[in-house]
């Protein structure tokens, strides 16, 4: 049993394997999918950029409808989904817009 305490490895392989990869625009791209695919994720660390790219790839990315409040300056200036810090604060403090950590910011 895979949920046993202390059982680290499985004794058999994967039961079901997908034959075709998931396509988020299989039945024609909607407006939301087109916007999400064209979005450039900047001001993020490598990990957060990968997370947002995964969300776009598997149709999990939801756009922001109203601006959110920045955790640094407390202004309603965050326009991007899943971000907690606005662009000016992120550039000034040199931190990731999504997680707020002082990591290497990836330039798109």
FILOPA-735405 format. One line per 2 residues: number of its first residue (from 1); for each residue x, y, z of N, C-alpha, C. Coordinates in Angstrom, 1 decimal, decimal comma, always signed. Layout:
// residues N
NUM) X Y Z X Y Z X Y Z | ...;
// end
This chain:
// residues 108
1) +0,8 -1,2 +0,0 +0,0 +0,0 +0,0 +0,9 +1,2 +0,0 | +0,6 +2,2 -0,9 +1,4 +3,4 -1,0 +1,3 +4,4 +0,1;
3) +0,2 +4,3 +0,9 +0,1 +5,3 +2,0 +0,5 +4,7 +3,3 | +1,2 +3,6 +3,3 +1,7 +3,0 +4,6 +2,8 +4,0 +5,2;
5) +2,9 +4,0 +6,4 +3,9 +4,9 +7,1 +5,3 +4,2 +6,9 | +6,2 +5,0 +6,4 +7,6 +4,5 +6,2 +7,8 +3,8 +4,8;
7) +6,7 +3,6 +4,1 +6,9 +3,0 +2,7 +7,4 +4,0 +1,8 | +8,6 +3,9 +1,3 +9,2 +4,9 +0,5 +9,0 +4,7 -1,0;
9) +9,1 +3,4 -1,4 +9,0 +3,1 -2,8 +7,9 +2,2 -3,2 | +7,4 +2,3 -4,4 +6,3 +1,4 -4,8 +6,9 +0,2 -5,4;
11) +6,2 -0,9 -5,4 +6,7 -2,2 -6,0 +6,3 -2,4 -7,4 | +5,4 -1,5 -8,0 +5,0 -1,7 -9,4 +5,1 -0,3 -10,1;
13) +4,9 -0,3 -11,4 +5,0 +1,0 -12,1 +3,6 +1,7 -12,1 | +3,5 +2,7 -12,9 +2,3 +3,5 -13,0 +1,2 +2,7 -13,7;
15) +0,0 +2,7 -13,2 -1,1 +1,9 -13,7 -1,6 +2,4 -15,1 | -1,9 +3,7 -15,1 -2,4 +4,3 -16,4 -1,4 +5,4 -16,9;
17) -1,2 +5,4 -18,2 -0,3 +6,3 -18,8 -1,1 +7,1 -19,9 | -1,0 +8,4 -19,9 -1,6 +9,2 -20,9 -0,9 +9,0 -22,3;
19) -1,7 +8,8 -23,3 -1,2 +8,6 -24,6 -0,9 +10,0 -25,4 | -1,8 +11,0 -25,1 -1,6 +12,3 -25,7 -1,5 +13,4 -24,6;
21) -0,7 +14,4 -24,9 -0,5 +15,4 -23,9 -1,7 +16,4 -23,9 | -1,9 +17,0 -22,8 -3,0 +17,9 -22,6 -2,8 +19,2 -23,4;
23) -3,9 +19,6 -24,1 -3,8 +20,9 -24,9 -4,9 +21,8 -24,3 | -4,5 +23,0 -23,9 -5,5 +23,9 -23,4 -6,3 +24,6 -24,4;
25) -6,0 +24,5 -25,7 -6,8 +25,1 -26,8 -7,3 +24,0 -27,8 | -7,6 +22,8 -27,3 -8,0 +21,7 -28,1 -9,2 +22,0 -28,9;
27) -10,2 +22,6 -28,3 -11,5 +22,9 -29,0 -11,6 +24,4 -29,4 | -10,5 +25,0 -29,7 -10,5 +26,4 -30,1 -10,2 +27,2 -28,8;
29) -9,3 +28,2 -29,0 -8,8 +29,0 -27,9 -9,9 +30,0 -27,5 | -10,2 +30,1 -26,2 -11,1 +31,2 -25,8 -10,3 +32,4 -25,5;
31) -11,0 +33,5 -25,2 -10,3 +34,8 -25,0 -9,4 +34,7 -23,8 | -9,8 +34,0 -22,7 -9,0 +33,9 -21,5 -7,7 +33,1 -21,8;
33) -7,8 +32,0 -22,6 -6,6 +31,2 -22,9 -5,7 +32,0 -23,8 | -6,2 +32,8 -24,7 -5,3 +33,6 -25,6 -4,6 +34,7 -24,8;
35) -5,3 +35,3 -23,8 -4,7 +36,3 -23,0 -3,6 +35,7 -22,1 | -3,9 +34,6 -21,5 -3,0 +33,9 -20,6 -1,7 +33,4 -21,3;
37) -1,9 +32,9 -22,5 -0,7 +32,5 -23,3 +0,2 +33,6 -23,8 | -0,4 +34,8 -24,0 +0,4 +35,9 -24,5 +1,0 +36,7 -23,4;
39) +0,6 +36,5 -22,1 +1,1 +37,2 -21,0 +2,6 +36,9 -20,8 | +3,4 +37,9 -20,5 +4,8 +37,8 -20,2 +5,0 +37,9 -18,7;
41) +5,5 +36,9 -18,1 +5,7 +36,8 -16,7 +7,1 +37,4 -16,3 | +7,1 +38,7 -15,9 +8,4 +39,3 -15,6 +8,3 +39,8 -14,1;
43) +9,5 +40,0 -13,5 +9,6 +40,4 -12,1 +9,4 +39,2 -11,2 | +9,7 +38,0 -11,7 +9,5 +36,8 -10,8 +10,8 +36,0 -10,7;
45) +10,9 +35,2 -9,7 +12,0 +34,3 -9,5 +11,7 +33,1 -10,4 | +12,7 +32,3 -10,6 +12,6 +31,1 -11,5 +11,5 +30,2 -11,1;
47) +11,4 +29,9 -9,8 +10,3 +29,0 -9,3 +8,9 +29,5 -9,6 | +8,7 +30,8 -9,2 +7,4 +31,4 -9,4 +7,0 +31,5 -10,9;
49) +8,0 +31,7 -11,8 +7,8 +31,8 -13,2 +7,4 +30,4 -13,7 | +8,0 +29,4 -13,2 +7,6 +28,0 -13,6 +6,2 +27,6 -13,1;
51) +5,9 +28,1 -11,9 +4,5 +27,8 -11,4 +3,5 +28,4 -12,3 | +3,7 +29,7 -12,7 +2,7 +30,4 -13,5 +2,6 +29,8 -14,9;
53) +3,8 +29,4 -15,5 +3,8 +28,8 -16,8 +3,0 +27,5 -16,7 | +3,1 +26,7 -15,6 +2,4 +25,5 -15,5 +0,9 +25,8 -15,5;
55) +0,5 +26,8 -14,7 -0,9 +27,2 -14,6 -1,5 +27,5 -16,0 | -0,7 +28,2 -16,8 -1,2 +28,6 -18,2 -1,3 +27,4 -19,0;
57) -0,3 +26,5 -18,9 -0,2 +25,3 -19,8 -1,4 +24,3 -19,5 | -1,8 +24,2 -18,2 -2,9 +23,3 -17,9 -4,2 +23,9 -17,6;
59) -4,4 +25,1 -18,1 -5,7 +25,8 -18,0 -6,1 +26,1 -16,6 | -5,2 +26,4 -15,7 -5,5 +26,7 -14,3 -5,3 +28,2 -14,0;
61) -4,8 +28,9 -14,9 -4,5 +30,3 -14,7 -5,8 +31,1 -14,8 | -6,1 +31,9 -13,7 -7,3 +32,7 -13,7 -6,8 +34,2 -13,6;
63) -7,3 +35,0 -14,5 -6,9 +36,4 -14,5 -7,5 +37,2 -13,3 | -6,9 +38,3 -13,0 -7,3 +39,1 -11,9 -8,4 +40,1 -12,5;
65) -9,5 +40,2 -11,8 -10,6 +41,1 -12,3 -10,5 +42,5 -11,8 | -10,0 +42,6 -10,5 -9,8 +44,0 -9,9 -8,4 +44,0 -9,3;
67) -7,9 +45,2 -9,3 -6,5 +45,4 -8,7 -6,5 +45,0 -7,2 | -5,4 +44,3 -6,8 -5,3 +43,9 -5,4 -4,3 +44,9 -4,7;
69) -4,3 +44,8 -3,4 -3,5 +45,7 -2,6 -2,1 +45,1 -2,4 | -1,1 +45,9 -2,6 +0,3 +45,6 -2,5 +0,6 +45,4 -1,0;
71) +1,4 +44,4 -0,6 +1,7 +44,2 +0,8 +2,8 +45,1 +1,3 | +3,5 +45,8 +0,4 +4,6 +46,7 +0,8 +4,1 +48,1 +0,9;
73) +3,4 +48,6 -0,1 +3,0 +50,0 -0,1 +1,5 +50,2 +0,3 | +0,7 +49,1 +0,4 -0,7 +49,1 +0,7 -1,6 +49,9 -0,3;
75) -1,1 +50,0 -1,5 -1,9 +50,7 -2,5 -2,5 +49,6 -3,4 | -3,7 +49,9 -4,1 -4,3 +49,0 -5,0 -3,6 +49,1 -6,3;
77) -2,4 +48,5 -6,4 -1,6 +48,7 -7,6 -1,2 +47,3 -8,3 | -1,6 +46,2 -7,6 -1,2 +44,9 -8,2 -2,2 +44,5 -9,2;
79) -1,8 +44,5 -10,5 -2,6 +44,2 -11,6 -2,6 +42,8 -12,1 | -1,5 +42,1 -11,8 -1,3 +40,7 -12,3 -1,8 +39,7 -11,3;
81) -2,4 +38,6 -11,8 -2,9 +37,5 -11,0 -1,8 +36,8 -10,2 | -2,1 +36,3 -9,0 -1,1 +35,6 -8,2 +0,0 +36,4 -7,6;
83) +0,1 +37,7 -7,9 +1,1 +38,5 -7,4 +0,7 +39,2 -6,1 | +1,6 +39,5 -5,2 +1,3 +40,1 -3,9 +2,0 +41,5 -3,8;
85) +2,9 +41,7 -4,7 +3,7 +43,0 -4,6 +3,6 +43,7 -6,0 | +3,4 +45,0 -6,0 +3,3 +45,7 -7,3 +4,7 +45,8 -7,9;
87) +4,7 +46,2 -9,2 +6,0 +46,3 -10,0 +6,9 +47,3 -9,4 | +6,5 +48,6 -9,1 +7,4 +49,5 -8,6 +8,1 +49,1 -7,3;
89) +7,4 +48,5 -6,4 +8,0 +48,0 -5,1 +8,9 +46,9 -5,4 | +8,6 +46,0 -6,3 +9,4 +44,9 -6,6 +10,7 +45,3 -7,2;
91) +10,7 +46,3 -8,1 +11,9 +46,8 -8,7 +12,8 +47,6 -7,7 | +12,1 +48,3 -6,9 +12,8 +49,1 -5,9 +13,5 +48,2 -4,8;
93) +12,8 +47,2 -4,3 +13,4 +46,3 -3,3 +14,1 +45,1 -3,9 | +14,0 +44,9 -5,2 +14,6 +43,8 -5,9 +14,2 +42,4 -5,3;
95) +12,8 +42,2 -5,3 +12,3 +41,0 -4,8 +11,2 +40,5 -5,8 | +10,9 +39,2 -5,6 +9,9 +38,6 -6,5 +8,5 +39,1 -6,3;
97) +7,8 +39,4 -7,3 +6,4 +39,9 -7,2 +5,4 +38,9 -6,6 | +5,7 +37,6 -6,7 +4,7 +36,6 -6,3 +5,0 +36,1 -4,9;
99) +6,3 +35,7 -4,6 +6,6 +35,1 -3,3 +7,2 +36,1 -2,3 | +7,8 +37,2 -2,8 +8,3 +38,3 -2,0 +9,7 +37,9 -1,5;
101) +10,4 +36,9 -2,0 +11,7 +36,5 -1,6 +12,8 +37,3 -2,4 | +13,9 +37,4 -1,9 +15,0 +38,1 -2,5 +15,8 +37,1 -3,3;
103) +15,2 +36,6 -4,4 +15,8 +35,7 -5,3 +16,3 +36,4 -6,6 | +17,0 +35,6 -7,4 +17,4 +36,2 -8,7 +16,2 +36,4 -9,6;
105) +15,9 +37,6 -10,0 +14,7 +37,9 -10,8 +15,1 +37,5 -12,3 | +14,2 +36,7 -12,9 +14,4 +36,2 -14,2 +13,9 +37,2 -15,2;
107) +14,8 +37,6 -16,2 +14,4 +38,5 -17,2 +13,9 +37,8 -18,4 | +12,6 +38,1 -18,9 +12,1 +37,3 -20,0 +12,7 +37,5 -21,3;
// end
